[in-house]
Amino acid sequence: MDYIGKKEEIREKVANRCKLHGYSKQTTRTYLFHIFNFLDYCEKCRLNLSNSSVKSHMLSFNNLAVNSMRLKYAAISFFFREILKEPFSFEQIPIMKKESRLPRVISSEKIREMIDSCDNIKHRLIIKLFYSSGLRLSELLNLKRSDIDFDRGVILVRLGKGKKDRFSILSDLLKDDLLKYYSECRFISDYVFEGHKGGKYSKKSVQKVMERLGKKVEIKVTPHMLRHSFATHLLEAGTDIRYIQKLLGHSDVSTTEIYTHISQASIKNIKSPLDNLST
């Protein structure tokens, strides 16, 4: 099939449909990447756009991680459904089963080590905010000073995942650090964390901070691990799972319930059958 002359037309149609669905710019870019990767494959192999070509393309990536395969499937399925108006079903083209991995959690001792080893006040605040409020990386980068209510002790998370606003908690121990940080910084924008030229701090900068601090405590650290730790440690402290659900911004409590599988609080109270054997 010849789509070369229609590339820009296809790109515009996909972008517009993503926009109508309210998808983020990142999702749109990802969908476009996978769709054009599939179209290039069809062009190279001289295949028509059909279920068979989708199957052949997916099988050519059999070594790709499950989540990446599922994302590729979602993008191509979107293309057939929304652009070609020829949707295919799971029965026609199966989708890989989602992996059921437990979130990785950092111990409170390791988190304290990271905070204590950090001399940069901005970097220290980033670690503390991730852990104390359960923010996602994009939510932290979008955080503005006006979103932090010191009197009420809450943080307004604007347009989090699913484009939903929510409130999270502001640690009492964080207030003094934030006020000290505010007094020392000469802000150009409204964001809590600015880049060198104003505007938002970059994802790459935060990831480098995580990498450096992780090396100091000899573990690999990501922003989402601190979010997982926030939820798990709240659960272990006896916080009702419904409150944790709201703080994390989960639409369904079943998403939050995954933390019950990694919480050590209930496991510690279970006696091993070996301990019941008489010596």
KEZA-576996 format. One record per residue: x, y, z of N, C-alpha, C in turn; residue in three letters. Coordinates in steps of 0.05 Angstrom, whole numbers, padded with zeros to 5 digits, always signed. Example, Ala and Ser with C-alpha at 12.3 -4.5 7.8 and 13.67 -1.06 7.14 Angstrom:
BEGIN
+00264-00114+00156+00246-00090+00156+00264-00066+00156ala/+00257-00045+00142+00273-00021+00143+00258+00001+00157ser/
//
This chain:
BEGIN
+00017-00024+00000+00000+00000+00000+00018+00025+00000met/+00008+00046-00012+00024+00071-00014+00011+00092+00003asp/+00024+00099+00025+00013+00119+00042+00032+00143+00044tyr/+00055+00142+00030+00076+00162+00033+00065+00190+00028ile/+00048+00194+00008+00037+00220+00002+00016+00229+00022gly/+00008+00210+00039-00014+00216+00058-00004+00219+00087lys/+00022+00219+00090+00033+00220+00117+00023+00243+00134lys/+00024+00267+00123+00016+00290+00138-00014+00290+00143glu/-00029+00279+00124-00058+00277+00127-00065+00257+00150glu/-00051+00235+00150-00055+00215+00171-00047+00227+00198ile/-00024+00240+00199-00014+00252+00224-00034+00272+00235arg/-00046+00288+00218-00065+00308+00227-00091+00295+00237glu/-00100+00274+00223-00124+00260+00231-00120+00247+00259lys/-00098+00233+00262-00092+00220+00288-00091+00240+00310val/-00076+00262+00305-00073+00283+00326-00100+00295+00333ala/-00117+00300+00313-00143+00312+00319-00161+00293+00335asn/-00160+00267+00327-00177+00247+00342-00167+00244+00371arg/-00141+00245+00375-00130+00243+00402-00139+00268+00418cys/-00138+00291+00405-00147+00316+00418-00176+00314+00426lys/-00193+00304+00408-00221+00301+00414-00226+00282+00438leu/-00209+00262+00440-00212+00243+00462-00200+00254+00488his/-00186+00277+00486-00174+00289+00510-00148+00276+00518gly/-00134+00263+00499-00109+00249+00506-00087+00271+00509tyr/-00067+00264+00526-00045+00282+00531-00027+00284+00506ser/-00010+00304+00506+00009+00307+00483+00028+00283+00482lys/+00035+00273+00506+00053+00250+00507+00040+00225+00494gln/+00015+00221+00501+00000+00198+00490-00002+00201+00460thr/-00008+00225+00450-00011+00230+00422+00016+00224+00408thr/+00038+00234+00419+00064+00228+00407+00070+00199+00406arg/+00063+00185+00427+00068+00156+00429+00052+00141+00408thr/+00026+00148+00406+00008+00135+00387+00019+00140+00358tyr/+00027+00164+00352+00037+00170+00326+00062+00154+00319leu/+00079+00151+00339+00104+00136+00335+00097+00107+00327phe/+00080+00094+00343+00073+00066+00338+00057+00063+00312his/+00040+00081+00306+00024+00080+00281+00042+00082+00257ile/+00060+00101+00257+00078+00104+00234+00099+00082+00232phe/+00105+00071+00255+00123+00047+00255+00109+00024+00241asn/+00083+00021+00247+00067+00000+00234+00064+00005+00204phe/+00059+00030+00196+00055+00037+00168+00081+00034+00152leu/+00104+00041+00165+00130+00036+00152+00135+00007+00147asp/+00127-00009+00167+00130-00039+00164+00113-00049+00141tyr/+00089-00040+00138+00071-00048+00116+00083-00039+00089cys/+00093-00015+00088+00105-00005+00064+00130-00021+00056glu/+00146-00027+00075+00171-00043+00070+00165-00071+00061lys/+00144-00083+00074+00138-00111+00067+00116-00114+00046cys/+00107-00091+00036+00087-00090+00015+00061-00104+00024arg/+00052-00097+00048+00028-00109+00059+00005-00088+00059leu/-00019-00098+00056-00043-00081+00058-00050-00077+00087asn/-00065-00056+00093-00074-00052+00121-00097-00071+00127leu/-00090-00091+00143-00110-00112+00149-00103-00125+00175ser/-00120-00143+00185-00115-00157+00209-00089-00174+00207asn/-00085-00185+00183-00061-00201+00179-00036-00185+00182ser/-00036-00161+00171-00012-00144+00173-00007-00136+00202ser/-00028-00131+00217-00025-00124+00245-00013-00148+00260val/-00023-00172+00256-00012-00196+00269+00017-00199+00262lys/+00024-00196+00236+00051-00200+00227+00070-00179+00241ser/+00060-00154+00242+00076-00133+00254+00080-00138+00284his/+00060-00146+00298+00062-00152+00327+00081-00175+00332met/+00080-00195+00316+00097-00219+00319+00126-00212+00314leu/+00131-00191+00299+00159-00183+00293+00172-00170+00317ser/+00156-00163+00338+00166-00151+00362+00163-00170+00386phe/+00166-00196+00381+00160-00215+00402+00179-00213+00427asn/+00201-00199+00424+00220-00196+00447+00215-00170+00462asn/+00195-00154+00454+00189-00129+00467+00175-00134+00494leu/+00179-00117+00513+00167-00120+00540+00136-00119+00537ala/+00123-00133+00555+00094-00135+00553+00080-00108+00553val/+00087-00090+00570+00074-00064+00571+00078-00048+00545asn/+00102-00051+00533+00108-00038+00508+00091-00050+00486ser/+00087-00076+00486+00070-00090+00466+00041-00081+00469met/+00032-00078+00494+00005-00069+00498+00000-00041+00489arg/+00020-00024+00492+00018+00004+00483+00018+00005+00452leu/+00035-00011+00440+00035-00013+00410+00008-00023+00400lys/-00003-00043+00413-00029-00054+00406-00051-00032+00408tyr/-00050-00017+00430-00070+00004+00434-00069+00026+00412ala/-00044+00033+00404-00041+00053+00384-00051+00044+00357ala/-00044+00020+00349-00053+00009+00323-00083+00004+00323ile/-00094-00005+00346-00123-00009+00348-00137+00017+00345ser/-00126+00038+00357-00138+00065+00355-00138+00074+00326phe/-00117+00069+00311-00115+00076+00283-00136+00063+00266phe/-00139+00037+00271-00159+00022+00255-00188+00030+00263phe/-00192+00036+00288-00219+00043+00298-00226+00071+00291arg/-00209+00090+00296-00215+00118+00294-00209+00131+00266glu/-00189+00121+00253-00181+00132+00227-00191+00116+00203ile/-00186+00090+00204-00195+00073+00182-00224+00065+00184leu/-00235+00067+00208-00263+00059+00213-00267+00029+00207lys/-00246+00014+00213-00247-00015+00210-00236-00029+00236glu/-00251-00026+00258-00241-00036+00283-00238-00067+00283pro/-00218-00076+00298-00215-00105+00302-00218-00111+00331phe/-00226-00136+00337-00232-00144+00365-00209-00159+00377ser/-00211-00163+00404-00191-00179+00418-00191-00208+00407phe/-00215-00217+00399-00217-00245+00388-00201-00247+00362glu/-00203-00226+00345-00189-00227+00320-00159-00224+00323gln/-00151-00205+00340-00123-00201+00345-00119-00200+00376ile/-00110-00221+00388-00107-00222+00417-00087-00201+00427pro/-00092-00193+00452-00073-00174+00465-00059-00188+00487ile/-00033-00182+00491-00018-00195+00512-00030-00189+00539met/-00030-00209+00556-00040-00205+00583-00022-00186+00599lys/-00035-00168+00613-00020-00149+00629-00004-00162+00651lys/+00021-00154+00655+00037-00165+00676+00027-00156+00703glu/+00027-00174+00722+00018-00167+00749+00041-00166+00768ser/+00056-00144+00767+00080-00141+00784+00073-00123+00808arg/+00084-00130+00830+00080-00114+00854+00098-00089+00853leu/+00088-00066+00862+00104-00041+00862+00128-00044+00879pro/+00150-00031+00871+00174-00032+00888+00173-00009+00908arg/+00178-00016+00933+00176+00003+00955+00203+00007+00968val/+00209+00031+00976+00234+00038+00990+00228+00039+01020ile/+00245+00029+01036+00241+00029+01065+00243+00058+01075ser/+00230+00063+01098+00231+00090+01109+00260+00097+01118ser/+00276+00077+01125+00304+00082+01133+00320+00092+01109glu/+00316+00079+01086+00330+00087+01061+00322+00115+01052lys/+00296+00121+01055+00287+00148+01048+00299+00169+01066ile/+00301+00163+01091+00314+00182+01110+00343+00186+01103arg/+00357+00164+01095+00385+00166+01086+00388+00184+01062glu/+00370+00181+01043+00371+00198+01019+00367+00228+01026met/+00348+00233+01043+00343+00261+01051+00366+00272+01066ile/+00377+00257+01085+00400+00266+01101+00426+00270+01084asp/+00428+00255+01063+00452+00257+01046+00451+00279+01025ser/+00428+00293+01024+00424+00313+01003+00429+00341+01014cys/+00449+00355+01003+00456+00382+01011+00441+00403+00996asp/+00431+00397+00973+00417+00416+00956+00388+00418+00965asn/+00379+00442+00973+00352+00445+00985+00330+00438+00965ile/+00334+00446+00939+00314+00439+00918+00312+00409+00915lys/+00334+00395+00914+00334+00366+00911+00321+00352+00935his/+00327+00363+00958+00316+00352+00983+00286+00355+00984arg/+00277+00378+00975+00248+00383+00974+00234+00365+00954leu/+00247+00359+00932+00235+00341+00911+00230+00314+00923ile/+00251+00303+00937+00248+00277+00950+00226+00278+00971ile/+00225+00299+00987+00205+00300+01008+00177+00303+00997lys/+00173+00318+00976+00147+00321+00964+00136+00296+00952leu/+00154+00282+00938+00146+00256+00927+00136+00237+00949phe/+00152+00235+00970+00146+00216+00991+00124+00225+01010tyr/+00122+00251+01015+00102+00261+01035+00074+00265+01023ser/+00073+00268+00997+00047+00274+00984+00038+00255+00963ser/+00056+00236+00955+00048+00216+00935+00044+00227+00907gly/+00059+00248+00900+00056+00260+00874+00069+00243+00852leu/+00057+00245+00828+00070+00234+00804+00090+00255+00795arg/+00108+00246+00777+00129+00263+00767+00117+00288+00753leu/+00098+00283+00735+00086+00306+00720+00072+00325+00739ser/+00060+00314+00761+00045+00331+00780+00065+00348+00796glu/+00088+00338+00802+00108+00354+00817+00118+00376+00799leu/+00123+00370+00774+00134+00390+00755+00114+00412+00750leu/+00088+00405+00750+00067+00425+00745+00058+00441+00770asn/+00069+00433+00793+00061+00445+00818+00069+00475+00819leu/+00050+00492+00826+00055+00521+00829+00053+00529+00858lys/+00066+00551+00865+00067+00559+00893+00038+00565+00903arg/+00021+00574+00885-00007+00580+00894-00023+00555+00899ser/-00012+00531+00892-00026+00506+00896-00021+00495+00925asp/-00003+00507+00939+00004+00498+00966-00009+00516+00987ile/-00027+00504+01002-00041+00519+01023-00029+00512+01050asp/-00012+00530+01060+00002+00526+01085-00017+00525+01109phe/-00038+00542+01108-00057+00544+01131-00073+00518+01134asp/-00083+00507+01112-00099+00483+01113-00082+00457+01112arg/-00057+00460+01105-00039+00437+01104-00045+00418+01081gly/-00053+00429+01058-00060+00413+01035-00046+00423+01010val/-00043+00405+00990-00033+00412+00964-00054+00406+00943ile/-00060+00426+00927-00079+00422+00905-00064+00411+00881leu/-00070+00387+00873-00058+00375+00849-00077+00380+00826val/-00069+00397+00808-00086+00405+00786-00083+00387+00762arg/-00106+00378+00751-00106+00361+00727-00086+00339+00728leu/-00088+00322+00748-00071+00298+00750-00079+00278+00729gly/-00072+00253+00732-00078+00233+00712-00108+00231+00709lys/-00117+00230+00684-00146+00230+00678-00157+00258+00679gly/-00139+00279+00680-00147+00307+00680-00166+00313+00703lys/-00159+00302+00727-00176+00307+00751-00160+00322+00772lys/-00173+00342+00784-00161+00356+00807-00165+00339+00832asp/-00146+00341+00851-00149+00328+00876-00132+00343+00897arg/-00137+00336+00922-00120+00347+00944-00102+00325+00955phe/-00078+00333+00963-00061+00314+00978-00051+00329+01002ser/-00038+00315+01020-00030+00326+01045-00003+00340+01044ile/+00000+00361+01060+00025+00376+01062+00037+00370+01089leu/+00060+00357+01090+00073+00350+01114+00081+00374+01131ser/+00076+00373+01157+00085+00395+01175+00115+00399+01173asp/+00130+00378+01170+00159+00380+01169+00168+00393+01143leu/+00151+00393+01123+00158+00405+01097+00154+00435+01096leu/+00136+00445+01113+00129+00474+01111+00152+00492+01115lys/+00168+00487+01136+00191+00505+01141+00212+00503+01119asp/+00216+00479+01108+00235+00476+01086+00225+00491+01061asp/+00199+00490+01056+00189+00504+01032+00191+00535+01036leu/+00185+00545+01060+00187+00573+01065+00216+00583+01063leu/+00234+00567+01072+00263+00574+01070+00271+00574+01041lys/+00262+00554+01026+00268+00553+00997+00256+00577+00982tyr/+00232+00584+00989+00219+00608+00977+00236+00633+00982tyr/+00245+00636+01006+00260+00660+01014+00287+00662+01000ser/+00298+00639+00992+00325+00639+00980+00324+00640+00950glu/+00301+00634+00938+00298+00633+00908+00288+00660+00897cys/+00298+00666+00873+00287+00689+00858+00271+00677+00835arg/+00246+00674+00839+00229+00661+00820+00223+00679+00795phe/+00222+00666+00772+00215+00679+00747+00187+00671+00739ile/+00179+00647+00746+00152+00636+00740+00137+00630+00765ser/+00113+00618+00762+00096+00611+00785+00102+00583+00795asp/+00120+00568+00781+00125+00540+00789+00142+00538+00814tyr/+00137+00517+00830+00153+00513+00854+00181+00506+00846val/+00184+00489+00826+00211+00481+00816+00215+00491+00788phe/+00235+00510+00786+00240+00522+00760+00265+00510+00747glu/+00266+00512+00720+00290+00506+00706+00310+00529+00706gly/+00333+00526+00694+00353+00547+00694+00343+00573+00680his/+00326+00570+00660+00317+00593+00645+00288+00600+00652lys/+00279+00592+00675+00251+00597+00682+00234+00574+00671gly/+00208+00575+00676+00191+00553+00667+00194+00529+00685gly/+00182+00507+00677+00183+00483+00693+00210+00469+00694lys/+00216+00457+00716+00239+00439+00719+00234+00416+00700tyr/+00255+00404+00689+00251+00383+00669+00250+00355+00682ser/+00237+00337+00668+00236+00309+00677+00264+00297+00680lys/+00280+00304+00660+00308+00293+00660+00323+00302+00685lys/+00319+00327+00693+00333+00338+00716+00325+00323+00741ser/+00299+00318+00744+00289+00303+00768+00300+00274+00767val/+00300+00262+00744+00310+00234+00742+00339+00232+00749gln/+00355+00253+00742+00383+00253+00750+00386+00256+00780lys/+00369+00273+00792+00369+00276+00821+00364+00249+00835val/+00344+00234+00825+00337+00208+00835+00360+00188+00832met/+00373+00190+00809+00395+00172+00803+00418+00176+00822glu/+00425+00202+00827+00448+00208+00844+00442+00200+00873arg/+00418+00206+00883+00412+00199+00910+00409+00169+00914leu/+00399+00156+00893+00397+00127+00895+00424+00113+00897gly/+00444+00124+00883+00471+00113+00885+00482+00115+00913lys/+00474+00137+00927+00485+00141+00954+00474+00120+00974lys/+00450+00110+00968+00439+00089+00986+00439+00062+00973val/+00452+00060+00950+00457+00035+00935+00431+00021+00926glu/+00412+00037+00918+00388+00025+00905+00380+00043+00882ile/+00366+00031+00863+00355+00047+00840+00329+00060+00849lys/+00328+00087+00847+00305+00102+00856+00291+00116+00833val/+00264+00114+00832+00249+00129+00813+00227+00145+00828thr/+00216+00166+00816+00195+00181+00829+00171+00164+00837pro/+00164+00145+00819+00141+00128+00825+00146+00109+00848his/+00171+00102+00853+00177+00085+00876+00171+00100+00902met/+00176+00126+00902+00170+00143+00926+00140+00146+00929leu/+00125+00147+00907+00096+00147+00908+00085+00121+00920arg/+00097+00099+00910+00089+00073+00921+00095+00071+00951his/+00118+00082+00959+00126+00081+00987+00107+00098+01004ser/+00099+00121+00994+00079+00138+01007+00054+00122+01013phe/+00043+00108+00993+00018+00093+00997+00021+00070+01015ala/+00043+00055+01012+00047+00031+01028+00052+00038+01057thr/+00068+00058+01063+00074+00066+01090+00049+00078+01104his/+00032+00092+01089+00006+00101+01100-00011+00077+01108leu/-00012+00057+01091-00029+00034+01096-00018+00019+01120leu/+00008+00016+01123+00020+00002+01145+00015+00018+01171glu/+00012+00044+01169+00007+00061+01193-00023+00060+01201ala/-00039+00046+01185-00068+00043+01193-00087+00062+01179gly/-00077+00077+01159-00095+00095+01144-00115+00079+01127thr/-00140+00088+01128-00161+00074+01112-00154+00075+01083asp/-00158+00053+01069-00150+00051+01041-00166+00070+01023ile/-00190+00078+01032-00207+00097+01016-00194+00124+01017arg/-00182+00132+01039-00168+00158+01040-00143+00157+01023tyr/-00129+00134+01023-00105+00132+01006-00112+00133+00977ile/-00135+00121+00970-00145+00122+00942-00149+00151+00933gln/-00161+00168+00951-00166+00196+00944-00140+00212+00942lys/-00121+00206+00960-00096+00220+00959-00079+00214+00934leu/-00082+00189+00925-00067+00181+00901-00081+00189+00875leu/-00108+00194+00877-00123+00202+00853-00132+00178+00837gly/-00135+00154+00850-00145+00131+00836-00175+00132+00833his/-00185+00126+00809-00214+00125+00805-00227+00102+00818ser/-00213+00079+00819-00224+00054+00830-00206+00045+00853asp/-00219+00037+00875-00204+00028+00898-00188+00003+00893val/-00197-00013+00872-00183-00037+00866-00154-00031+00857ser/-00150-00008+00845-00122+00000+00837-00105+00005+00862thr/-00118+00016+00883-00103+00022+00908-00098-00004+00923thr/-00115-00023+00920-00113-00048+00936-00088-00064+00930glu/-00074-00057+00909-00049-00071+00903-00029-00068+00926ile/-00032-00045+00941-00013-00040+00963-00018-00058+00987tyr/-00042-00070+00988-00047-00089+01010-00030-00114+01006thr/-00021-00119+00981-00005-00143+00975+00024-00140+00983his/+00033-00115+00986+00061-00110+00993+00065-00099+01021ile/+00042-00092+01034+00044-00082+01061+00054-00104+01080ser/+00073-00098+01097+00084-00118+01116+00069-00118+01142gln/+00051-00099+01147+00038-00096+01173+00022-00121+01180ala/+00006-00131+01162-00011-00155+01168+00006-00180+01167ser/+00026-00181+01150+00043-00205+01148+00058-00210+01174ile/+00067-00189+01186+00083-00192+01211+00067-00205+01233lys/+00041-00202+01232+00024-00214+01253+00017-00243+01249asn/+00025-00254+01226+00020-00282+01220+00043-00299+01229ile/+00036-00320+01244+00056-00338+01255+00061-00360+01235lys/+00086-00366+01229+00093-00387+01211+00086-00414+01224ser/+00076-00433+01208+00070-00460+01219+00095-00474+01231pro/+00118-00466+01221+00143-00478+01231+00147-00471+01261leu/+00138-00447+01268+00141-00438+01296+00123-00453+01315asp/+00103-00467+01304+00085-00482+01321+00094-00511+01326asn/+00115-00518+01312+00126-00545+01316+00141-00546+01343leu/+00137-00567+01357+00151-00570+01383+00180-00577+01378ser/+00197-00567+01393+00226-00572+01390+00234-00596+01407thr/
//
